[in-house]
Amino acid sequence: MRRRAAWQEERKRDPMGPVTAHRVYSVVVFIILASLDNVAISLVPPLYSPISRELGVPEGALGVVTAVGYLVTAVAAVAWAYVGDRTDRKPVLMVGTLIWAAGTYGTVLAGGYWTFLAAQLFAAVGLGAVGSVGFSVVSDLISPRRRGLVMSLWGLSQGVGTLAGVLVASQLGGTDWRTPFYVLAVLGVVASALYFTTADIRRGQSEPDLAAVFAAGEEYEHRISRADLPRIAARRTNHWLVLQGLTAQAAFGSLVWLPRLFQARAEAQGYDEQTAIQIGGLLATLFQLGGVLSIVGGLIGDRWQRRDPGGRAKVAAIGILAGIPLYVILFFAPVHLPEPGDRGGLATVTDALFTEPSLLAAFLCAVVALALTSANSPNWFALIADVNPPEHRGTVYSLGNLVNGVGRAAGNGLVGAVFAALARSFPPPANLAIGLAAFQVFFVPTGIMYWLASRTAPKDIEAVHSLLRARAATESAGESPRQRQ
């Protein structure tokens, strides 16, 4: 009797029941696969110089490819998410993964700028499925009380994917820029096959308010429809969660040029282009390791949220605003490297990290800056799940991601023009440092919008709980969704 009572108590806390090996495996698979789309997105910027030289176009033209790719991914994600919120999500994820793998392989075959652009945009269409539909699945894998922690792993996987993309591109693409694209295309096909091995996730199964429905062997039958769109727009917290991405991603989007900044610094100290590309990629990767601490931001958000329904948004606001001055310091901090020699870029950077005080100071500054601003990611994910019912989450996430894409494309594309304009008066790397520092001002309105979300979230969260409790009671009464409408 005691065991049964303990099991029932666990079911109240977590409607999915005890954690199983297959469930943990499924979370791990979805988190790992979510990182691959960010690897794909991040391959091009570290290789701007060799690709532009072979295709016979300026580096700014490749910045346009990256910027337009962000937009295409974000627009496609809205359509993928809406389909995923209405149908079985696993096939949608598999098809999207195969599409971006095919587009990545097409990049390998590109013989000119326009075929390169077409292949990248085709891949971008498939990439839209992974984030939006995958988010909906992960939100149904984890109960609200653990949401910030697991969403931090979800967000971290995307940050790790970005770093891995920079690292793979800079290390494998130094001699032949096509190699990393070929490797990733193969991994995409493998990733699609892995979806077969994950658990079948039922929509809404992580919600305590719906525990009685699943305990009775029933399903949560609600699916999104066009009539739901005004209801989504009526939730005020959604306004701030979606709009903050416009300014936040303008700043984050500019950071894809970070490897180029450190490449320019290495070249200014006498390194050849190939070695400088390696050094730039490695430094950018090392300096962004602070993103790992997004787990801390997720944990703090979970704990604060238990005491204050606006806690997650407050954590994100504080982190974003506190990181601004540290980014500015990082861009202008002197980074002295050893004299160029016979050793490769990896050995040069790793040795200097422990022997050169300026490089170590820049590294620590970057880690703290990334740790603070990375609190944005898990709390944004968790808030979207908190203030929306299960059948709306993928769509709201994709709408937020669409605005993120616009902001990121603007940041990535506009900063290239700013660099070019500044280069007339400030040669590299000074123009890159000044341009990147200027774009951090976009974090200010982002922090303000998170603070506003902390004021509206409590009411919206309670409204979702009330809605789900009412639906659970109706399900128990045996009515179908059509009858309830």
C-alpha positions, 0 to 999 in steps of 0.5 A: 500500500505504501508503494502504491501511495508513493507511486500515486504521489509521484504521478501527481508531481509528474504525470508521465510517471517515473523516469524510464531509460527509454524516456531519458534516451529520447530526451538525449536523442532530441537534444543531440539532434537539435544541435545538428541544425545549428551546426549546419547554420554555423558552417558558412561564416568561419569559411567566408574568405575561402568560399568567397575566393572560390566563388568569385564574390565578396565576403558580404555576399556570403553574409547575405546567404547566411542572413537570408538562410535565417529568414527562410528557416524562420518562415518555414518553421511556422508552417512546420510547427502548425503541421506538427501541432495538428498531426503526428510530429515524428514523421514531420521531424524526419522529413525536415531532417532529410531535407536539410541533409540534402541541401547541405550535400547540394552545397558540396556540389555547388559550382557557383554563387547562385547554386551555393545560395540555392542549396543553402536555402533548400537546407534552410527549409528543412532546418525550420522543422527541427527547432519548432517541432522538436521544441513541442516534443521536448515540452511534452517530455518534461514536467513543468517543475523540471522545465527550466533545467531540461530547456537549458539542455535544449538551448545548450544543445543549440549553442553547442551546435553553433560552437561545433559548427564553427569548430568543424568548419574552421578545422576541416575546412581550412584546406577544402571548405566543402569537407565539413558540408559533406560530413554534416550531410552524412550525419543528417541522414543518420539523425533521421534514422535515429528518430525511429528509436525514440519514444512516442510522445503524447501531446500534453502528457507532461502536464499535471493538470492532465494527469487524470486523463492519461491515468484513465488511458485517454488522450488529450485530443485538442489540436490547433486550428485557425480559430486559435490564432486570436487566442494566442495573440490575446496572451500578453506574455506572448507579445513580449516573448515574441518581440524580444527576439527582434532586438536580442537576435540583432545582437546575437546575430552579429556574434557570428562574425566573432571568428572573423574578428579573431581571424583578423587579429591573428592575421594582424599579428603575422599569421597566414590565412589558413592558420588564422582561420583555425585560430579564429574558430578556436578562439570563438569556440573557447570564448563561447564556452560560457554558454554551458552555464545556461544550465545554471540560468535554467535552474535559477529560473526553476527555483525563482518560478516556484516562488514567483510566477514571473521569476523566469522572465526576471532571470532573463532580464537581469542576465541580458542587461548584465552581460552588455558591458562584458561583451564590449570589454571582450571585443576591445580586449587585447589578445596577444598570440605567440609569434607565428611558427611551425605549430598549428593554430590549436597548439598556439591557442591552447599554449597562449591561453595559459601563458598569455594574461591578456588572452586568459582575461579575455577568456574569463570575460567571455565566459561570464558574459555568455553565462549571463546572456545564456540565461535568456534561452532556457527561460524563454523556452520554459515561459513559452510552455508555461503560458500556452496549452500543449497544442499551441506551443510549437506554433508560438515557438515558431512565431518567436523563432520567425521574429528571432530570424528577422532580428538575427538576419538583420544583425548578421547582414547589417553588421557586415555593411557596418564593418565595411563602412567602418573599414574606411577609417578603421582597418581590421580588426578595429572596424570589427570590434567597433561594429560588434560593440555597437550592436550590443545596444540591442540587448537593452530593449530585450531586457526591458521586454523580459521585465514586462513579461514578468508582469504579465506571466502570472495571469497567463500561467494561471489561465492555462492551468484553469483551461487544462483543468477544465478540459481534464474534467470534460475528458473525464465526462466522456465528451469529444473535442468536437462536442465541447466546441 
